Every structure is written in C-alpha cells, then in structure tokens.
Amino acid sequence: MLAFLGAIICIIASVHPAGTAAPAAAAADNDSAAAALLPAADKGLGALHGPAEALASAGPRLPGGPPLFSRFVCTPLSTECPATGTGSAAGSAAGPEELLALRSAAAQLRRTALEQKERIRMDQETIRELTGKLSRCEGGLRSPPAAAPPAAAGLRAAPRPGTMGHPPDEPPAVRELEEAVRTLQDRIDRIEQELPARTNGSAPTAPALARDALHTKMEQLEEQLLSKILTLQKERQAASTDRSQQQHNIEKELNSLQNRVTELEHGPLGYNPPDAFKVTIPVQNNYMYARMKKSLPELYAFTICMWLKSKALAGIGTPFSYSVPSQANEIVLLEWGSNPLELLINDKVAQLPLSLKDKAWHHVCVAWTTRDGKWSAYQDGEQRGAGENLASWHSIRPQGVIILGQEQDTLGGRFDATQAFVGELAQFGVWDHMLAPAEILGLANCTSHLQGNVIQWDDQAVEVFGGASKAGFAACDEGRKA
C-alpha cells in the first residue's frame, strides 16, 4: 500500500511545464508545489531529483528559469502527507483531495483482496474434502482413480500486469475453483446413481457365499449336537433306572441268601412275638437301611415311637424318614453333625431337646397335630420339649415311603452317607393321633404293649437292605441292661 501511494505522489510531483516558452513564474509555482509535497526535512528538489550536483547535468535550462527535468528519481515518503503546501492556491486545494481519494481506493482494493483470498481458501478446503470423498467412493467401487483436481498452488493465479497485486472483480482462480467443485459434484452424483444398480445387479461375492455356507454348516452342527445331547440324556436316565433296579434286585438276592444261611446255621427264624426283633446298621454308609412295606394314609395328627441305640461319634443321623412324591422331607427325625436333633414336617423344622449320644438304649416318641402345629417330644417316657406353629394346618400326604436309617432326598432314594444312622432300631410304631403322656410312659417302662394303629412293628412288614440285619430283641430286658 505504501509503495502504491509513493508511486502516485511521484507521478503528481513529476508534472512539469508543457512547453519551452513557459514563464519563469510557472516554473517557480511548480517548484513551490513540488516543495509542498516533499517532506519537511528536504525542502527543495533534492528529494525528488537527486542532489544539486546531479541537477546541473540533468538537462538544458530555460533562459532565466529552472532547468528542464528529463528523468525523475522517486524516494519513499512517509504515510502522512502534508495537508497544506507552499504552492499556489489551486495546487494546495487539489493535492489533499486526490490523496484522500487514492487512500479510499486503496482501502477498497485491500478489502476486496482479503475477501477474494478468504473465498479462495474456503474453495480450496471444499475441493480437498470432495476429492477425499470421491477417492473413498471410487476405491469402494474398485474403479480407476479419477483425475486429480488442479493443485492448490496452481489455483492461485499470479496478479495480472497493471493490477498492482489486487485481484480483479472475476479472477480466473475463482472461476477455476467453481468449475472444479461442479466437476466433483457431478462425479459424486454419477457414483451415487451407479452404486445401487451395481449392488442389486451384481452376483454375491465369494466371501459372502463362504459366510452363508459356514452359517448353514454351523446350524447343522448345532442340530446334530442337540440331538446327541438329548440321546445321551435319555440313555443316562435309562441306565440310572436300570442300575437302581439291578441294585435293588441284587440286595434282595443277598438278603435272601443271608436269611437262608442263617436258617441253615441256626434253624428257621421265629420271633415270638413277631415284634421281638431289632434292625442293626453297623456301618455309616448310603446303602444300609430298612424299609417299611406299608405306607401312611392322610393324617392330621400322629405319634411315632421307637427304641434306638446310636453308635455314632457325633450326630445320630436319621433314625427314620417319610417321603412323598411332592415332598422329600414330609416327616424326618434327624441329627446331623453338631446340629441338635430336629423334627421336620413338610420341610418345616422344630428342634428337640433330646440327648441320645450315650450309646445306650432310649425310648423316643414325637407327637404332632395339624391344629396350630402343636408338637411334643419324649425321651424314656418323659416329655422333654413342646411347641407350636410347626407346619400348622398341614395334612400328612399319603402313599409315601418310610425308610429306617437313611434320609431321603428323593422318593425312596438318593441317600447321603453323612446323614445315615449307625446303631440299632426296634419297636417302630405309628398312631393317627397324639398319645397321652401316660400311654407313652407305659410304652417306655414296658407296662404297656400298645401297638400302632397305622404302622405296627412286625417281622413281615420290615425289609432290610445293603447289609443291615435283623436280630432278636427284648425291649425291656435290653433297656434294663443299658
């Protein structure tokens, strides 16, 4: 901008009289006008035309006037021009107005140049973005790369001569940018139109076919695996059932053989009366037990009594358990580990304050009624505990299995060796009501021979399995010995 203003001032200052016959006064006026345009530090023509020595040889002189100027040397001026001069009145008035007009034109040109520069920069960014998108689209379609757009450096055209670095109203670079943008947009539109047609009309690619075939194969393998699993489960269930049945048959055969050997050695067994026997379980395991052949009817109250002698070191295990198809713990008497003796009815628990770990014979009774769930426990004819809310208003379900010596996790099976009873059992009986304390005392001290009205202790009603055995038993005699 300063160079431009300096050139304008230089042109104005270089104007000289038009003719060789111009009066000396005009020359003087020119000198004064030129002097007014020069800096205050350089009064005279030295600033425009060089030193005085150069003026002497610059050219011819008019008679009695200043020399005629044939060449000019311009020097840079300050940005501020003097508002007034020492020349004529016309020259003083025209100088500042022309300077102001030139300044305004220069500012306008500068703003136009900045606007064009910003527009060119934005167009270049747009071209780069569109070129990147076009390259990605063409790469996805596996088409040959399109011709690259003109380089950014080539789009910035050099200033035309005579414009002094300022772009014209419609610069060629802008037109080239607009044309490149339109070309890119047209190519993108064509690609977007061709893409659906190629996708719909093209055949499935090899990776897609391989993926579909792999998916189908996996589905077939899953179906085969599921079929194999179901077959194995059925075979396992059948084998488990067969194994249980075979074990049961083997145990029956062993018991028959054992009874036959006993008969041959000691003569035929004959308990007199038929309840004068006991069941012995010598080892704690999950296969020695006794089973009552008769089941229970539906009960709303009961009393269960028995003689027992435990040989366990910790808990006595499970003297008896009654299981039905829908509830494995319908009635259970259990002492497991360090826990106290418990009575379970419909899987509800009451703790009994009984002590049976002295390896002696004890007479034990438990009585219960569905009314308010009342219960009571007796040891050797004495009531040791009582309570309420044990399976209140529950009825004992029928058609179950009574096992002596094992706790049932399923109907008639799945015994746990840690919950097994070790010792001797006798005189197991069940009544369908709560016995009076006096009746229980008579059973314990052998003054009464009351038999259970639901389950009686009879040799023909008890089966032994897994090595459990029967032997003669006189309750009162052995109870007194203990």
Secondary structure as GFF3:
##gff-version 3
##sequence-region A 1 482
A	DSSP	alpha_helix	2	13	.	.	.	ID=ss1
A	DSSP	alpha_helix	24	37	.	.	.	ID=ss2
A	DSSP	alpha_helix	46	49	.	.	.	ID=ss3
A	DSSP	alpha_helix	52	56	.	.	.	ID=ss4
A	DSSP	alpha_helix	89	140	.	.	.	ID=ss5
A	DSSP	alpha_helix	152	155	.	.	.	ID=ss6
A	DSSP	alpha_helix	172	201	.	.	.	ID=ss7
A	DSSP	alpha_helix	206	266	.	.	.	ID=ss8
A	DSSP	beta_strand	277	281	.	.	.	ID=ss9
A	DSSP	beta_strand	289	292	.	.	.	ID=ss10
A	DSSP	beta_strand	301	310	.	.	.	ID=ss11
A	DSSP	beta_strand	317	324	.	.	.	ID=ss12
A	DSSP	beta_strand	327	335	.	.	.	ID=ss13
A	DSSP	beta_strand	342	345	.	.	.	ID=ss14
A	DSSP	beta_strand	348	351	.	.	.	ID=ss15
A	DSSP	beta_strand	362	369	.	.	.	ID=ss16
A	DSSP	three_ten_helix	371	373	.	.	.	ID=ss17
A	DSSP	beta_strand	375	379	.	.	.	ID=ss18
A	DSSP	beta_strand	382	387	.	.	.	ID=ss19
A	DSSP	beta_strand	401	404	.	.	.	ID=ss20
A	DSSP	three_ten_helix	417	419	.	.	.	ID=ss21
A	DSSP	beta_strand	423	431	.	.	.	ID=ss22
A	DSSP	alpha_helix	437	444	.	.	.	ID=ss23
A	DSSP	three_ten_helix	459	461	.	.	.	ID=ss24
A	DSSP	beta_strand	462	465	.	.	.	ID=ss25
A	DSSP	beta_strand	469	472	.	.	.	ID=ss26
A	DSSP	alpha_helix	475	481	.	.	.	ID=ss27
###
